[in-house]
Amino acid sequence: MSAALLFLGVAAVLAGPMARGLSRASWPSRAPSLGMAAWLSLQFTTLLSIVLVGLSLLVGDLPHEWTPIAFFHACADAVQHHSWQGNTPLAWMGGTLALAMSARVVGVLLFRGARRRRELGKHHALLRLVGSPTIQSDLVILDHPMPAAYCIPGRRGVVVISEGALGLLSPSQIAQVLAHERAHLRARHHRVLFLADVLASAFFGRFGLANARMHVAQLAELHADDAVPAPERPALAEAVVAMASRDHHPLGALAATGGATAARVLRLTAGTRPLSGVQRAAARSLVAATLAMPAVVGFIPMATRALLDYCFPY
């Protein structure tokens, strides 16, 4: 039970105070890639901690000297020999919790992955029919009056811009919009967003991590904005404002007008001060500490026992 309480405490801290603190922090917008990593690490570690709560209830109490390695050995033995903790209701609840959370994530991964591939496949096929290729192999012009610009990921990702956008934007604005979309494809932001979506689904729209995908999506837009040269960012801001109210893009696409438009425009026009080397190192340490938290907490009983033996040897 002690192990289950420890892992439950980790999950509560991550999904509560840490998630709220990260959502209010300003540093992720100054280092979007690290911000995305922070949100993904929070999601993954919270989910892992909840699964470990279930496994802890399944195997029952361990000796005071237990270590993470001993814990996982106990889990493996319990599964192999069906030696649940006396087949008690608590053990069955723990096993059900661990299995349900794991199955939900795997199920969502398979279901949404298949749906996403179908939608992107349909759009790629549609673009081959109605889109006009250009001398740039990754650029397709869509004959549609609505201003739109987005990228479609895939084995050969493409950037799509409509005739409406070409007529609305200046050449400089068009160039920066295309640079923004190509940055999405280079950084594989669609994979990051898909992972955030799958992990968020495990929480059934509850807790502080339910909006993690929204934060990751906004940071992905900022990360793509940063790929545009600083002198050209006002042109991108003008393009975002011009298209924001009339843009439309398909499921699975990353659009130039995505994210919180007002915040993006302000950031593009006023600029932002990047994190210093020390601040960046601290952010990386936060991500690493979040991922290592279950293992670190797992050593607490052993460390406590060692400290007591040292202080009170007799």
Secondary structure, DSSP 8 states (H G I E B T S, - for coil): -HHHHHHHHHHHHIIIIIHHHHHH-SHHHHSHHHHHHHHHHHHHHHHHHHHHHHHHHHH----TT--HHHHHHHHHHHHHHT--STT-HHHHHHHHHHHHHHHHHHHHHHHHHHHHHHHHHHHHHHHHHHEEE-SSTTEEEE--SS--EEEE-STT-EEEEEHHHHHHS-HHHHHHHHHHHHHHHHHTHHHHHHHHHHHHHTTTT-STTTTHHHHHHHHHHHHHHTTS-GGGHHHHHHHHHHHHTT----TT-EETT-S-HHHHHHHHHH------HHHHHHHHHHHHHHHHHHHHHHTHHHHHHHHHHHH---
